[in-house]
């Protein structure tokens, strides 16, 4: 997948300005495709030049004018072509996993601190996804929305993001518990191996 496909998909349900698109990426799309605002603006320009989106100028009073973008027929055809192609399996690339891989040979306290920080980040994302899902379905139950609600695509991707972040919380909490227990066990063993009367403090 390229950024162009993520942008086209994000513009399918409504016209958006570059600013609104950046917010959409920050809130929901970022759970499967991250992009900086400047990358998004550059991609919008390329897509419009290529005829995959069209833009219209909106005059605003007291504020700069803005441009709203929507997907064209050619853009939808590009998404159809992309959707028809075989999907590549996802691959996890995470520097925290590399650090945990070295557990037992590097400072346990540092790993615990970074895992705890990741828990906080993941919990915040869980709250965000839960809020987005509630907003999308309104007063309907999830079962009702999944049956015939709209937009179904963003809802399903937010469900995946929610499951991913809940999994992060669960794994990080377990890793922290394991590392703490092993550290405490090692410290207890170290104290018991000292000769009687020897104070290592």
Backbone torsions as a table, in degrees:
resi	resn	phi	psi	omega
1	UNK	NA	145.6	175.1
2	UNK	-114.7	168.6	179.5
3	UNK	-59.1	-34.0	-177.6
4	UNK	-59.0	-38.5	-179.7
5	UNK	-70.1	-38.7	177.7
6	UNK	-64.1	-39.7	178.8
7	UNK	-67.5	-45.6	178.9
8	UNK	-58.6	-44.3	180.0
9	UNK	-63.6	-37.4	-178.7
10	UNK	-71.4	-20.2	-179.0
11	UNK	-96.4	0.0	-173.8
12	UNK	-66.0	-39.9	-170.5
13	UNK	-87.8	-21.4	-179.6
14	UNK	-162.1	156.6	172.7
15	UNK	-65.5	141.8	177.9
16	UNK	-142.2	147.0	171.2
17	UNK	-83.4	172.0	176.5
18	UNK	-59.7	-39.5	179.3
19	UNK	-64.8	-45.1	179.4
20	UNK	-64.9	-36.4	177.8
21	UNK	-64.5	-42.4	178.3
22	UNK	-61.2	-40.5	178.0
23	UNK	-65.6	-40.3	179.1
24	UNK	-62.7	-40.7	177.2
25	UNK	-64.2	-42.8	-177.7
26	UNK	-64.7	-36.6	-174.8
27	UNK	-85.5	-48.4	-172.3
28	UNK	-120.9	-47.0	-175.0
29	UNK	-66.1	-27.1	-177.1
30	UNK	-61.4	-15.4	179.2
31	UNK	-73.8	-12.6	174.9
32	UNK	-134.6	-11.3	177.3
33	UNK	-154.1	114.7	-178.3
34	UNK	-98.3	139.9	175.2
35	UNK	-151.6	143.3	176.0
36	UNK	-78.0	152.6	-179.8
37	UNK	-52.9	-41.2	-178.5
38	UNK	-65.3	-31.8	175.9
39	UNK	-67.2	-38.5	179.9
40	UNK	-65.9	-44.4	179.5
41	UNK	-62.2	-41.4	179.0
42	UNK	-65.3	-38.9	179.7
43	UNK	-68.7	-37.8	176.3
44	UNK	-58.7	-43.6	179.3
45	UNK	-62.3	-42.4	-179.8
46	UNK	-66.4	-41.8	-179.4
47	UNK	-65.3	-40.1	179.0
48	UNK	-67.3	-41.9	178.7
49	UNK	-62.1	-34.7	-179.9
50	UNK	-84.4	-1.5	177.6
51	UNK	79.4	12.2	-179.2
52	UNK	-86.1	-20.5	171.5
53	UNK	-135.0	159.7	173.7
54	UNK	-123.8	147.2	-179.1
55	UNK	-121.1	149.4	174.9
56	UNK	-133.8	144.5	-177.7
57	UNK	-83.8	132.2	176.7
58	UNK	-114.9	119.6	-179.4
59	UNK	-80.6	129.5	-179.4
60	UNK	-120.9	140.8	178.5
61	UNK	-88.0	127.4	177.8
62	UNK	78.7	-1.4	178.3
63	UNK	-139.5	159.2	177.9
64	UNK	-61.5	148.2	175.5
65	UNK	-62.0	154.9	178.7
66	UNK	-128.0	159.5	179.1
67	UNK	-111.2	128.7	177.6
68	UNK	-106.8	138.7	-174.9
69	UNK	-117.4	146.0	175.7
70	UNK	-140.5	155.9	-178.0
71	UNK	-77.8	135.4	176.9
72	UNK	-89.9	176.2	175.4
73	UNK	-59.5	-38.9	178.7
74	UNK	-66.1	-36.0	177.9
75	UNK	-67.0	-40.1	177.7
76	UNK	-65.8	-38.2	177.3
77	UNK	-63.4	-38.0	177.2
78	UNK	-63.3	-40.7	177.7
79	UNK	-67.3	-38.1	177.1
80	UNK	-60.9	-43.8	179.1
81	UNK	-63.4	-43.1	178.8
82	UNK	-63.6	-43.3	-178.8
83	UNK	-63.9	-34.0	-178.3
84	UNK	-73.1	-21.5	-179.1
85	UNK	-73.3	151.5	179.6
86	UNK	-62.3	136.7	179.2
87	UNK	-84.6	133.2	178.3
88	UNK	-80.5	142.5	176.2
89	UNK	-60.2	142.6	179.4
90	UNK	-73.9	149.9	-179.8
91	UNK	-127.1	131.2	179.8
92	UNK	-84.8	121.5	173.4
93	UNK	-125.4	110.3	-173.0
94	UNK	-146.7	121.1	-177.9
95	UNK	-64.4	-27.0	178.1
96	UNK	-66.3	-34.3	177.6
97	UNK	-64.3	-37.8	178.6
98	UNK	-64.0	-41.6	179.6
99	UNK	-64.6	-43.7	179.7
100	UNK	-67.3	-31.9	176.0
101	UNK	-56.2	-30.4	-178.8
102	UNK	-90.2	7.1	-180.0
103	UNK	-55.6	139.1	-176.4
104	UNK	99.1	-18.5	178.3
105	UNK	-119.8	-10.7	179.4
106	UNK	-123.3	173.4	-174.7
107	UNK	-63.1	118.7	-178.1
108	UNK	-65.9	-39.0	-179.0
109	UNK	-59.8	-40.2	178.5
110	UNK	-64.5	-43.2	178.6
111	UNK	-62.4	-44.3	179.6
112	UNK	-61.2	-42.0	179.7
113	UNK	-63.4	-42.5	-178.7
114	UNK	-72.3	-35.2	175.6
115	UNK	-66.1	-39.7	178.6
116	UNK	-65.0	-39.8	176.6
117	UNK	-62.3	-40.7	179.6
118	UNK	-65.1	-35.7	177.1
119	UNK	-59.9	-45.6	179.6
120	UNK	-61.4	-42.3	178.9
121	UNK	-63.8	-45.3	-178.2
122	UNK	-66.2	-38.8	178.5
123	UNK	-63.8	-37.2	177.2
124	UNK	-65.4	-38.5	178.2
125	UNK	-68.8	-35.6	176.5
126	UNK	-59.7	-46.9	178.7
127	UNK	-61.1	-40.3	179.7
128	UNK	-63.1	-48.3	-179.1
129	UNK	-64.9	-39.6	178.2
130	UNK	-62.2	-39.3	179.0
131	UNK	-67.5	-43.1	178.2
132	UNK	-61.6	-42.3	-179.6
133	UNK	-65.7	-41.4	177.3
134	UNK	-61.9	-41.7	-180.0
135	UNK	-63.6	-43.2	-177.8
136	UNK	-66.0	-40.3	-175.5
137	UNK	-88.6	-12.7	177.7
138	UNK	61.8	-129.1	-177.5
139	UNK	-91.1	10.7	179.2
140	UNK	-89.2	154.0	172.6
141	UNK	-75.2	164.2	179.3
142	UNK	-62.7	-40.0	-179.9
143	UNK	-61.1	-42.1	178.7
144	UNK	-63.7	-43.7	-178.4
145	UNK	-65.5	-43.3	-178.6
146	UNK	-65.4	-25.0	-179.8
147	UNK	-73.4	-45.7	-176.1
148	UNK	-151.8	18.2	-179.8
149	UNK	-79.1	166.8	179.5
150	UNK	-145.3	140.4	5.8
151	UNK	-86.9	128.2	-175.6
152	UNK	-77.3	-35.2	-178.3
153	UNK	-59.2	-56.7	177.9
154	UNK	-58.7	-33.5	179.3
155	UNK	-65.1	-45.8	-179.6
156	UNK	-64.8	-38.7	179.8
157	UNK	-69.7	-32.5	175.3
158	UNK	-68.8	-35.6	174.7
159	UNK	-60.4	-40.0	178.8
160	UNK	-66.7	-42.3	177.8
161	UNK	-61.1	-40.5	178.9
162	UNK	-62.6	-46.0	179.6
163	UNK	-63.5	-38.9	179.9
164	UNK	-62.3	-47.0	-177.3
165	UNK	-71.5	-34.3	174.3
166	UNK	-63.5	-39.5	176.2
167	UNK	-63.3	-38.3	176.5
168	UNK	-60.5	-45.8	179.8
169	UNK	-60.3	-48.0	-177.6
170	UNK	-61.6	-46.7	-178.0
171	UNK	-67.0	-44.3	-179.0
172	UNK	-63.3	-41.6	178.5
173	UNK	-62.7	-40.4	178.7
174	UNK	-67.0	-42.4	179.3
175	UNK	-62.3	-42.2	178.1
176	UNK	-61.4	-45.3	-179.4
177	UNK	-61.3	-42.9	179.9
178	UNK	-64.5	-47.0	-177.8
179	UNK	-65.2	-39.2	178.1
180	UNK	-65.4	-44.7	-179.3
181	UNK	-62.0	-42.2	179.9
182	UNK	-68.9	-37.6	178.0
183	UNK	-64.9	-44.4	179.5
184	UNK	-63.1	-39.0	179.1
185	UNK	-65.3	-42.4	179.0
186	UNK	-65.0	-40.7	179.8
187	UNK	-66.6	-39.0	178.1
188	UNK	-65.3	-41.1	179.1
189	UNK	-65.4	-37.1	179.8
190	UNK	-66.6	-40.1	179.3
191	UNK	-67.4	-38.8	-176.8
192	UNK	-72.1	-19.2	-179.3
193	UNK	-84.9	-7.8	179.1
194	UNK	-73.7	143.8	176.0
195	UNK	-61.2	151.3	179.9
196	UNK	-58.6	135.8	179.0
197	UNK	85.2	-8.9	179.1
198	UNK	-83.3	122.5	-180.0
199	UNK	-106.7	114.9	-175.5
200	UNK	-88.5	0.1	-179.1
201	UNK	-72.8	NA	NA
